[in-house]
Amino acid sequence: MADGFHAGLSPLFAEGEIFHAEAAAQITEHADILKWFMIFYIAGILLMSGRTLKYLLSVCRTVRSGQVDREGGVLLVRSEKNTFAFSFFNYVFINP
């Protein structure tokens, strides 16, 4: 075969060497590992985003259901729920 034949197929042929099936299998295996890593990574992001959204909605419900008083620069929220005291931005949640 002439060198001109291989010149048009440069992605599969490099300077007259045939791209081996073993190298193709290694590339495919590497791509599979990367694909699974990305799937787990994105699943983790979605899981943690959902969890954060759940807790934010819980804080919003607590603010709406509790008695809110302004104490200086903070909002003091008195909640009837049996929870520990905590703060979130300029809100301070207590159980009187």
ZIZI-V503823 format. One record per backbone hydrogen bond with DSSP energy under -0.5 kcal/mol. CO is the residue of the C=O (numbers start at 0). NH is the residue of the N-H. E is the energy in kcal/mol with one decimal. If there is no record, write none. Layout:
# ZIZI-V503823
CO;NH;E + CO;NH;E
This chain:
# ZIZI-V503823
1;4;-1.0 + 1;5;-0.8 + 2;6;-1.2 + 3;7;-0.8 + 5;8;-1.0 + 6;9;-0.7 + 8;11;-1.1 + 8;12;-2.0 + 11;18;-1.2 + 12;14;-0.6 + 13;16;-1.9 + 16;13;-1.5 + 17;19;-0.5 + 19;23;-1.7 + 20;24;-2.1 + 21;25;-2.0 + 22;26;-2.1 + 23;27;-2.3 + 24;28;-2.6 + 25;29;-2.4 + 26;30;-2.4 + 27;31;-2.2 + 28;32;-2.2 + 29;33;-2.2 + 30;34;-2.4 + 31;35;-2.4 + 32;36;-2.3 + 33;37;-2.4 + 34;38;-2.1 + 35;39;-2.5 + 36;40;-2.5 + 37;41;-2.6 + 38;42;-2.3 + 39;43;-2.2 + 40;44;-2.0 + 41;45;-2.5 + 42;46;-2.5 + 43;47;-2.6 + 44;48;-2.3 + 45;49;-2.3 + 46;50;-2.2 + 47;51;-2.3 + 48;52;-2.4 + 49;53;-2.2 + 50;54;-2.0 + 51;55;-2.3 + 52;56;-2.3 + 53;57;-1.8 + 54;58;-2.1 + 55;59;-2.2 + 56;60;-2.3 + 57;61;-2.1 + 58;62;-2.2 + 59;63;-2.2 + 60;64;-2.2 + 61;65;-1.6 + 65;67;-0.5 + 66;68;-0.5 + 66;77;-3.0 + 68;70;-0.6 + 68;75;-3.8 + 69;71;-0.5 + 70;73;-1.5 + 73;70;-2.7 + 73;75;-0.6 + 74;76;-0.6 + 74;91;-2.8 + 75;68;-2.7 + 75;77;-0.6 + 76;78;-0.7 + 76;93;-2.7 + 77;66;-2.1 + 80;82;-1.7 + 85;92;-3.4 + 87;90;-2.2 + 89;74;-3.1 + 90;87;-2.3 + 91;76;-3.2 + 92;85;-1.7 + 93;78;-2.8 + 93;95;-0.6
